Amino acid sequence: MAELHPVDEDLAQVRESVRALCAKFPGEYWRALDRERAYPKDFVAALTEAGFLAALIPEEYGGSGLTTAAAAAIMEEIHAAGCNGAACHAQMYTMGTLLRHGSAAQKARWLPAIASGELRLQAFGVTEPTSGSDTLNLRTTAVREGDHYIINGQKIWTSRAEHSDLLLLLARTTPREAAASRTDGLSVFLVDMRLAQGTGISINPIRTMMNHATTQLFFDDLRVPAENLIGEEGKGFRYILSGMNAERILIAAECVGDAKWFIAKAAAYAKERVVFGRPIGQNQGVQFPIARAYAQMRAAELMVREAAALYQAGRDCGAEANLAKLLAADASWAAADTCLQTHGGFGFAEEFDVERKFRETRLYQTAPISTNLILSYLAEHVLGLPRSY
Ligand SMILES: Cc1cc2nc3c(=O)[nH]c(=O)nc-3n(C[C@H](O)[C@H](O)[C@H](O)COP(=O)(O)OP(=O)(O)OC[C@H]3O[C@@H](n4cnc5c(N)ncnc54)[C@H](O)[C@@H]3O)c2cc1C
């Protein structure tokens, strides 16, 4: 089969190092964790030690100062190798909010420890049970009291909270009715969960269809030092949006990696499985869905590249980040379905890893932003159609 990674020659070394690391974490490793819904501690430790999770942190803060395209290549390779970056991807992009909007003192205090792996910034608390996709309607409040903010409310789907020292939290500091505009009145905080556990924050794990370490958080008069407010009070929604573009680009890269894994696995099986006296891959009915999934993956890959380049250049990339996420999630889902179908009954057997990856990649039709919400964004902001919500 043709090489599935024909572009990005300058990133060949990064890709090769990630592949070498991932080779130490084969299907058996992920299957065992999946059964127990256990966190891939050793895998995350190996990525941290190799410096991959600090790819986007500038060298002056101890990171590797790589580009967004390099970070995307890292996440893509992890997924193309059959591993799962969901255990740690937030460590890469969540710190962007601190890097782009934090004060010099905050950056100097937190970024070197995040880069070295001494502190984990894996948790990102935006979604709430009652407001869901309607982020501006969130209800968690942060009220200033002297040199602290007092946080009350709850978050849902705060992934990796049990495996993170820090949480990037979005909360309302000005009531919606009193805010200067629809998007004002929300603020971002860096919460040190090591100090907070048992004193204002409680974490309830949620068991899901795939191994994702996600949780529900409850805040009960949690005291956060005012110095942990990122940027200006009330402007947090804007800061979070720019971080969300990075998140969409990197998760789109993961979906491209998943699609590559499913396509390679389906093509290999179609060549080797003989039924009716010939390989199943000799039938066009089996070939064509794999070929179509390949075409979809390549198109998505180009959009990820374009979005990453725009983000890197500091240019507006809202449309491209959303397009990349939409196309890549659709490509990985088409490839997953095709791979399962190509494997016939064996696709459902745990030992082939297809059913596990199938469950894992399905998430990206819904999170971190659902397909419908991306289509609404494109309709309104790119095509100028009337706002639908
Ligand atoms: C495993 C997992 C991990 C996650 N990790 C995190 C995390 O770490 N941090 C975090 O903050 N969040 C996280 N999320 C939350 C995720 O971002 C949300 O689930 C997602 O944004 C969708 O929101 P919702 O679940 O509230 O769905 P809803 O907003 O309730 O939407 C339900 C359905 O209705 C559709 N819908 C809603 N409104 C409209 C509309 N106006 N037009 C058309 N369709 C519409 C949606 O597309 C969706 O299909 C995670 C979710 C999951 C499942």
The ligand as an ORCA input file, in Angstrom:
! r2SCAN-3c Opt
* xyz 0 1
  C     -16.536     12.160     26.638
  C     -16.720     13.643     26.651
  C     -15.675     14.460     27.035
  C     -15.848     15.836     27.111
  N     -14.847     16.629     27.623
  C     -15.104     17.932     27.912
  C     -14.160     18.729     28.645
  O     -13.067     18.256     28.996
  N     -14.506     20.001     28.973
  C     -15.711     20.545     28.626
  O     -15.964     21.706     28.961
  N     -16.628     19.830     27.905
  C     -16.352     18.538     27.561
  N     -17.284     17.784     26.868
  C     -18.578     18.387     26.547
  C     -18.802     18.556     25.050
  O     -18.084     19.674     24.602
  C     -20.328     18.666     24.845
  O     -20.871     17.379     25.093
  C     -20.672     19.143     23.482
  O     -20.251     20.465     23.302
  C     -22.196     19.068     23.257
  O     -22.875     19.672     24.326
  P     -24.024     18.883     25.112
  O     -23.544     17.518     25.402
  O     -24.501     19.697     26.234
  O     -25.184     18.728     24.043
  P     -26.454     19.732     23.810
  O     -25.966     21.106     23.776
  O     -27.454     19.353     24.862
  O     -26.914     19.250     22.418
  C     -27.542     17.969     22.206
  C     -27.717     17.755     20.712
  O     -28.551     18.781     20.182
  C     -27.888     19.466     19.110
  N     -28.207     20.903     19.191
  C     -28.236     21.699     20.285
  N     -28.581     22.948     19.948
  C     -28.762     22.954     18.595
  C     -29.106     23.955     17.635
  N     -29.333     25.229     18.005
  N     -29.182     23.591     16.339
  C     -28.957     22.307     15.949
  N     -28.607     21.322     16.813
  C     -28.517     21.643     18.103
  C     -26.399     19.245     19.333
  O     -25.701     19.299     18.106
  C     -26.372     17.841     19.955
  O     -26.327     16.869     18.941
  C     -17.101     16.407     26.727
  C     -18.144     15.577     26.291
  C     -17.978     14.217     26.262
  C     -19.146     13.344     25.846
*
